[in-house]
Amino acid sequence: MDIDKIAIIGCGLIGGSIAHSIKKHHPQKKIIAFDIDKKTLDYVARENLADEAINIEKDKKIDLLRSCKIVVVATPVHLISDTISKILPHLSENSVVTDTGSAKSAIVKFVKKNCGSEAPFIGSHPIAGMEEKGIEYSDSAILEGKRVIITPLKESKKKSLLTIKNFWEKIGMKTVLMSPEEHDRLIAYTSHFPHLAVYLLMNTLEYRGAKNSNLWKCIGPGFKDFTRIAKSSPQLWTDIILLNKKEVLKVSSEFKKQMNKIEALIKSSEKKEIEEYFLKAQKRRKRIK
């Protein structure tokens, strides 16, 4: 990695894991960490995750970004767009900005409108994480061997794209390229709607559990595995769902059609058809590596 200095803005679970990964694969690289939370910055300094840990709101050191070839914006998704627009004036002409947000179209639209299509921004989304949040849970293992989707624009400079692609690969991730629109359409199926569905299921149980407390005694390991992601941050997932609401609502509509289909088969006791329906789903799941 022919880059001397990297900035990470937002040192939560993913930002912290990126710092861990850089330290693991390229310990000679310098990292400047920016955040607004004192406890987070103290953790960064204590664990030696960065060469400098800076409060981006209080410290007058934002111009240090000018010395960084890569700037990774890993703030909560609802803050990414504003953060990018605020830092761009402080970058050098050779700097490239990427992010870690799980909804891309809204961010790209904002950047194009407010910063211009020539802005040195290449969107990214590491397909990684866990239900816990905070830098204390960060670890290079969270990113190691995982995919990261990179969402360049048609106007994106090839050199900038290669810089970001090389960055992710050099810290142990597998890169996939697609448009912001395709990313949002597909991730609604594999991440955004599944989170929504699990929240719905848990609230359905909460209603029933209030009437019969024995319900909670009927929960086994399978249910716990299935609903693990319901422990994720409600604030984070509210922002994500709303940023990608168009695609999430499309998946929700398709899901309702599938519910109607299986309900009709169950009502009419169509054993063979139900088993075939389940078998088809089983085969699809087994194809996932």
Secondary structure, DSSP 8 states (H G I E B T S, - for coil): ---SEEEEE--SHHHHHHHHHHHHH-TTSEEEEEES-HHHHHHHHHTT--SEEEETTTSS-GGGGGG-SEEEE-S-GGGHHHHHHHHGGGS-TT-EEEE--S--HHHHHHHHHHH-TTSSB-EEEES---S--SGGG--GGGTTT-EEEEE--TTS-HHHHHHHHHHHHHTT-EEEE--HHHHHHHHIIIIIHHHHHHHHHHHHHHHHHHH-GGGGGG--HHHHHHTGGGGS-HHHHHHHHHHTHHHHHHHHHHHHHHHHHHHHHHHTT-HHHHHHHHHHHHHHHHT--
